[in-house]
Amino acid sequence: MADAPRTTLGTSDVEIFPLNLGGNVFGWTADEKASFEVLDAYVEAGGNFVDTADVYSAFAPGNVGGESETIIGKWMKARGNRADMVIATKVGMLAGYEGTSRETVRKAVDESLRRLDTDYIDLYYAHRDFTDRPVEEAVEALNEQVELGKVRLTGASNFSGQRLEQALRFAESENLAKYAAIQNHYSLVERADVEAGTPTVASVALSEGVSVLPYFSLASGFLTGKYRDGVEVDSQRAGSASKYLDDRGRAVLAALDEVAAAHSTSVTAVSLAWLLAQESVAAPIASARTTQQLPDLIAAVGLVLTGDEVAALSAASGAPVAA
């Protein structure tokens, strides 16, 4: 789609579709064939930004990690579209490659490149902040891969606002690659990781030109609206999603229903559009097991909520509380 909307990653010139397709399901709840179909449909709709990690999907029985990267690599080779795609992956949580020391990153990046069948990664994250280690360690290790040309941009995942700010200051002082993006847990029912704390991730991201890319942006499916009182859902994520079905969750669903009806759209699209209405957010991450799940995700990109609608949804969700 030639006229597909684009935004930029951080202050870089890397242009992305404002819906980041999650690759965590590839090789898990979506086999290779289904994954190819989802990726094809996403690109057909204008998408170009795919998120994965070396640890996806080691959590599935029989898997060892790297399955998602391998599928994405095979798909790009089959389609001959590597130059058109923005691929994000992560380091730090796969068994045998834990942490973000320079040596670990050196080994892990080469393994990710091999599985993705590419010679560069567009966005490479420290998958989590190892708070028992100096924040400088990951910055230096990831910067080395930028200097080697194996990585275009670096990012942080699961960092606090304070640690993100420290990492940015260090990178600036040493003239190293600064994190262009931060991927944290963020949705209408999980706001603390971005909106709580001193300083907040949102405030640091806004002041420093870092893109916030929320994961679990649909709260394991709860914010699709399919988890309701008296409804049984057959899903791998049913346990994670159903925990939100309390009084607060019901209030959020009621507000989502009202806004969705006003726009003749889905609860899913409204949930993602609320995230896109947050000034710090560049592209929520959402995954699809089947092509049937994609249209509601894509619809969020063109859905503009009014200020009153955003405020009503935020009010139903309540003030973010630090963990």
Number of C-alpha atoms within 10 A of each C-alpha: 9 7 6 15 15 18 14 16 23 23 14 12 9 15 16 23 24 27 28 27 27 22 29 24 21 29 25 21 17 19 15 19 12 18 25 22 15 23 24 15 17 23 17 13 17 19 25 25 23 23 23 23 25 28 25 26 25 20 11 14 8 9 14 15 20 22 28 30 31 22 22 26 21 16 22 20 14 11 11 10 11 19 10 12 16 19 24 23 27 27 26 24 19 20 12 9 18 17 22 27 18 18 11 16 23 16 12 21 22 16 15 23 19 15 19 26 19 16 12 22 23 17 23 29 24 27 26 20 20 17 10 6 12 13 20 16 16 27 25 20 18 29 23 18 23 21 12 10 12 19 21 18 24 26 27 28 22 20 23 23 23 14 19 25 21 15 23 21 16 18 18 12 9 9 10 18 22 23 29 24 25 28 25 24 18 24 23 23 21 18 19 19 24 30 19 19 17 11 16 19 27 23 19 20 24 16 9 17 17 28 25 31 25 26 23 19 26 28 23 20 20 26 26 21 18 16 21 16 10 6 8 11 14 7 12 10 13 15 11 13 20 20 12 20 16 12 9 14 21 18 17 25 25 16 21 27 17 16 22 18 12 10 13 9 16 20 26 26 24 32 29 29 22 24 24 24 16 12 13 21 24 26 29 28 25 25 25 23 20 17 16 10 13 19 16 17 26 23 18 25 21 11 17 15 18 12 9 9 18 20 13 17 22 18 14 19 21 15 12 17 12 11 7
